[in-house]
Amino acid sequence: MVDSTNSVAELTESFAIKAEESKALQLELTKTVERERLLRQFMVISWVGFAALTAVIVTMVKK
């Protein structure tokens, strides 16, 4: 009976540790996705700005 109680306690502790690891990994994944989204937004805004500036310069040179 003592062995089964110890094994249940060990399993419970093991599951608790795995749940904490899972939560930590999920949090890290969420942070990574957010960083990637912000980087994509930055890149799109940068390219749109570059295209707009290039169009303005070309228009000024043609006049």
Sequence and secondary structure as in RCSB ss.txt:
>XXXX:A:sequence
MVDSTNSVAELTESFAIKAEESKALQLELTKTVERERLLRQFMVISWVGFAALTAVIVTMVKK
>XXXX:A:secstr
 HHHHHHHHHHHHHHHHHHHHHHHHHHHHHHHHHHHHHHHHHHHHHHHHHHHHHHHHHHHHH 
